[in-house]
Amino acid sequence: MKSILSFGIICALTTSSAAFASGASKSIEDYISENAHRIVGDFRDLLSLPNVAENRADMDKNARWITDYIASRGFTSETASAGGAPYIIAEKKVPGATKTVLIYAHFDGQPVAAENWASPPFEPTLRDDTIENGGNIVPWPKAGEVFNPEWRIFARSAGDDKAPVIALMAAIDALETSEITPSVNIKLILDGEEEAGSPTLSKILEEHGGKLQSDLLLFCDGPMHQSRQRQLVFGVRGAMTVHLTTYGPKRPLHSGHYGNWAPNPNDRLIHLLAKMKDEEGRIIVPGYLDDVRGITPAEQAAIDALPQMDGALKDELALGDTDGGGKRLEELIMAPAIVVKGFEGGGTGSKSRNIIMPSATASLNLRLVPAQTPEGIIATLNKFFEAEGYWLTANTPTDEELKQHEKVLKVEWVDGGYGAFRSDLDSPTARKLITILNSVDQKTTLLTPTMGGSLPIYLFEEALDAPIILLPIANHDNNQHGRNENLRLQNLWDAIEVYAAVLTQFGLED
């Protein structure tokens, strides 16, 4: 397998596209330079629209903006809903094209805590660096002034995941201006509820899957490699969320008068969580890893070929140590994970009080790998909790239930989780796509077996008969999901070139 993978990479490196070899790449670069103000202005307008999936009015407004925006590039589209936020399904037919590329992106964003941001999350702001590196606000350039490609635009969804909409339309504009005809028909499915777990996507695909058939599904989400090098990604982990609540006294008690006697729910929850992983972060819940398969030789070869970034990341993040027993990041994200997202059991700092609280709650993010199923994870964890002596309930327990059981645990499984996905790094479609991307700048495209994050790809795998590959465009340090989310402008320019190359070349005969 390793030799086959290497042969595919070598073929990709030694093959170039006639279109880009003849100057198309230069034409795209010139277009970006001449139209940077309009492109960034469009991005700024889209980022100014609040987009938390649970706010249907906001998401409808986003959908209308995008529908109008893509219509001016020749797309016919419809807005679909299955009870949640809207999806946009669109198509642009190209005369003579016999192949179709389907592109997925999402236009919703994580909820924001505006008070934690250095600038308002829906007032896009330019800075010359990250906030962590002391980046200063840059005034928006006037007509005729240039954009420094190292500047960043800060706003919710700048990095995750509105940029593909702008970059793809700019690529289409650039090709038209350069009188270059795409070689493929273009279909879009734009998700308005991905950050909420795409809870109605299966219904959307059931009702509209026939309109989405294609020769390639490109998932345009996620960050580029930490080395800033372009990458193709062939898998994602699944994701589930569960909230765990332990219980103590019915009302808050003075910790001096009742400590050592009244059970403290903080203590109980901490002990329970500590039994789920060892000090290196490895999961030790009995049975949790039974279905996990090992890394294949081809996947290991791809990991070994990636730039080694662990040392630089430790320095960037001010880490004195890492979990995983010394294994590199790209290998560790191919394994399952249990992440404690948050813990609430009373106040800290100026809000701390000398009391034993009635309850404590932790929110856990569970990352799954292929062969693991949500049903299997739920059964395994419930068995583990019961083995630790807990009586389980999905609801807030009554006083009688608390009296009847020594240890009570409320287990709330959140709907909208994802299964994992992983595909072949050396498929004919993958080899062709590698060739196309390498033709943009003659630089090697990295191949990453799995991205650590999660996307609803498994639903597309079940519903559609098309190869699926991830093409991330965002900078790795974009603060997605957190405060001060941003996109480096060079990443936007690079995305336009890459999309133009795919649209121009994928439909050509091999």
VENSUL-V933896 format. One line per field, one symbol per residue. ss: DSSP state (A for helix, B for strand, O for the rest). burial: + if it has 9 or more other C-alpha atoms within 8 Angstrom, else -. A space follows every 10 residues. Layout:
# VENSUL-V933896
ss=???
burial=???
This chain:
# VENSUL-V933896
ss=OAAAAAAAAA AAAOOOOAAA AAAAAAAAAA AAAAAAAAAA AAAAAAAOOO OBOOOAAAAA AAAAAAAAAA AOOOOBBBBB OOOOOOBBBB BBOOOOOOBB BBBBBBOOBO OOOAAAOOOO OOOOBBBOOO OOOOOOBOOO OOOOOOOOOO OBBBOOOOOO OOAAAAAAAA AAAAAAAOOO OOOBBBBBBB BOOAAAOOOO AAAAAAAAAA AAOOOBBBBO OOBOOOOOOO BBBOBBOBBB BBBBBBBOOO OOBBAAAAOO OOOOAAAAAA AAAAOOBOOO OOBOOOOOOO OOOOOOAAAA AAAAAOOOOA AAAAAAOOOO OOOOOOOOAA AAOOOOBBBB BBBBOOOOAA AOOOBBOOBB BBBBBBBBOO OOOAAAAAAA AAAAAAAOOO BBBOOOOOAA AAAAOOOBBB BBBBBBBBOO BBOOOOOAAA AAAAAAAAAA AOOOOBBBOO BOOOOOAAAA AAAOOOBBBB OOOBOOOOOO OOOOOBBBAA AAAAAAAAAA AAAAAOOOOO
burial=----+--++- +++--++-++ +--++-+++- ++---+--+- -+++-++++- +++--+-+++ +++-+++--+ +-+-+-+-++ ++-+++++++ ++++--+-++ ++++++++++ ------+--+ ++++++++++ +---+----- ---------+ ++++++++++ ++++++++++ ++++++-+-+ -+++++++++ ++++++++++ +--++---+- -+++++++++ ++++++--++ ++++++++++ +++++++++- -++++--++- -+++++-++- -+--++++-- -++++--+-- -+-----+++ +++--+---- --++------ ---+---+-+ ++++++++-+ --+-+----- ----++++++ ++++++++++ -+++--+--+ ++-+++---+ +++---+--- -+----++++ ++-+-+++++ ++--++---+ ++++++++++ ----++++++ +--+++++++ +-++-+-+++ ++++++-+++ --+++++++- ++++++++++ +++++++---
